[in-house]
Amino acid sequence: MANGYNHNVEALRDDEYPMLKDATYLDHAGTTLYSKSLMEKFMADMMSNLYGNPHSASPSSQLSTNRIEDIRLKVLQFFKANPALFDIVFTANATAGIKLVMDAFRDHKGGYSYGYHQDAHTSLVGVRESAIASRCLDDEDVEQWLSSGAFLVEDGLKSGANLFAYPAQSNMDGRRLPLSWIPRARSSSVISPTYTLLDASAFVSTAQLDLSNADTAPDFTVLSFYKMFGFPDLGALIVRKESGAILKERKYFGGGTVDVVLCNKEQWHAPKGDSLHERLEDGSLPFHSILALDAAIDVHKTLYGSMEQIAQHTAFLAQRLYDGLMSLRHANSDPVCEMYSHAPAFKKSGKSQGPIIAFNLRNSQGAWVSNTEVEKLAAVRKFHVRSGGLCNPGGVAACLGLEPWEMRKNFSAGFRCGAETDIYSGKITGVIRASIGAMSTMSDVDAFIAFVNEFYVEKTTSSLSKEVPGTHSSGQLIVESLTIYPIKSCGGLDVPLNTDWEVRPEGLAWDREWCLVHQGTGQALSQKRHPRMALIRPEIDFDKGLLRVRSVGSIEQIAVPLSSNPALFKSFNATQPSRVCGDSIVAHTYARPEINDFFSKILDVPCALARFPAGGSGFSMRHAKAHMQKHQKPKSNSSKTCHDKGTLAPPTPPDSDTEVQKRPILLSNESPILAINRSSLDALNEEISKVGGKPASASVFRANVVLASPQSENLEPYSEDHWTTLRIGEQIFQMLGSCRRCHMICIDQDTAERNDQPFVSLAKTRRFDSKIFFGSHMCHVPSKDITKMSQFPTIRVGDLVTIEAEDTS
Ligand SMILES: *Cc1c(COP(=O)(O)O)cnc(C)c1O
């Protein structure tokens, strides 16, 4: 046990946590993991006893009642709370416990004033909404309030009670806040009493909550057990009985919390007995979960001994992670990680810092690395970390120096929880959080440091922009293949040789004409979440006028007419808007159950086939919000512009945030046509083979057009970055910019299996401004002359391609 590290964990890890086999799990602040012994013990209990709904007379009910009474005591003892002085109310989670306190305070005569610490979780922040007055406090504010004897909130004079809430540990950066505030707050009361609400959710997972001194204990403590044991999904509100009366002022009653209720001629009820938990536990108890808690506490003790031991173990690992990340330097010796968690505290066995490391990455030029991009690469390498706002609005804003006006501006610029872009005006809007749990090991920590080192440390001092040297201002290529994806995110269909294929303003004919939508949410499904979509293979039978669909490895098939017959669809009123990449579109869903069953069965998701209405406009049209990015260097736009009306529109920057180019693009995400350059693919595959990976096929990039040089040696890989215009056969196309990639390209299109290539090698060779690019967006430029050909523009495999490129010399 040198340094507090518990080597026993390594011995039990494989047996107890088989789900961690290939994963590096560093999101214990999200939830920790349940052990195999816990699940087995719980199952054995369930299988060998007959448990009924508690509080009736039957033996099965009595058994539940008795067990639950024992478990209440056991939980209180776990937190060293004297059952004579504390009561425990079981809740769905910590948030439900907070709401229960809020409900009672709202119903209190005179209402309440509310002060909450800046590091509070969103669930604590929301309590302000029913307070008479509220205020967010930082450390200094708290100290000032406690030492001055002033009101918690300025006009608190009017309210009947004060409530002061804060987390025992921040879920964002792991900071542990002073518990000494509690008794001081209690004695601070001016006129109306001050109560304390301690959110111990993050704290209890790796530290001993000690309620042995009721005088210094919080009045109300909330926590979630899944954060301690991984299971059950259950929370608790622990109440110091001396302060509990105010909770009985809650007006609501439900089944379980009353003895007698009259409804008809008279409205009257008698609340249940004396105990707080009886008055506050609405409805049936989550009794199976409470029973699981018994097993959870026992098994946890067997595996880990005491919370103190876990505290030491996790503090050791957090220190190691902190030191490891801090030691990473770019070649120019600038640090890679910007830390938001405090380090030295770990050394004092984690007294003021929990095992959570919040940080961000910078490149060698000091620019932020996007959180969402780190998450994508981490996901591919099977690291489980969390990033973004972490449900801790005050803490994140404070450590990132975000001002309220900036947050509002970001919000109106499209930033939301979980959105793609996280850097605005040079400020990053989220953090990366790696958190450690009882079953974490040194190898988890070391693997994560190695991951950051591998991908984010710039090992040479050469400048960021990798210029493509000596690019030709023109070149000769041919169309090697043409592919359409009739159903968005499903398998592709190669255009046969010697076939002219129509090019439309919105892309190649029949490309992403259909999609699959979730029957519940109406969201369009994508391969990123449903890799098996790759196995769905559409074919177009022009003779019979049918779209036929089968799936790899099955003989079953379905067919729908190519003609868009309104009778096939659900009535228009029933059509709910679908969403593709966040934008609302209207796709018409097919009504026939056998069609929808076919897809639902393959994907094991309740989904429906939908078709985008032809020639849609207005609400039914999805406009292009071109997600193309400039990288390497700013590009001047070519004078030719794609559009749908045959006139030249003024050039617009391809990366502009505003929707300037309005083009119908139907369901094809992001751009009408995607092209890739064979020599770039070859260069990428060379990189992949250097690390022993499997070469990527063109299909993973879901390109429509693969361009290859007849003599492959004379075209530079990635010269497409500089192309401005392509002539394919008789048609002109304008290049719109590079295509930004996510880990969806790691899905093998033949097997639907995921691995880490080609994303990992791309990340090493084609990362600009922390985004990863491969392939180019382009769109058709209609001819100005109205001819037969201009009314039916086509391209075919084997067409000659002429490139115009910007001059890079
Ligand atoms: C996880 C967490 C919560 C929310 O817990 P729920 O179980 O989702 O209600 C609140 N506060 C902190 C500090 C947390 O870590």
The ligand as a Gaussian input file, in Angstrom:
#p B3LYP/6-31G(d) Opt

LIG

0 1
 C      -23.957000      13.699000     -10.284000
 C      -24.153000      14.901000      -9.519000
 C      -25.423000      15.452000      -9.364000
 C      -26.647000      14.901000     -10.033000
 O      -26.948000      13.621000      -9.590000
 P      -28.250000      12.893000     -10.166000
 O      -28.095000      11.518000      -9.673000
 O      -28.164000      13.008000     -11.636000
 O      -29.418000      13.595000      -9.637000
 C      -25.549000      16.581000      -8.614000
 N      -24.477000      17.138000      -8.039000
 C      -23.237000      16.635000      -8.149000
 C      -22.099000      17.302000      -7.466000
 C      -23.035000      15.498000      -8.899000
 O      -21.815000      14.996000      -9.021000

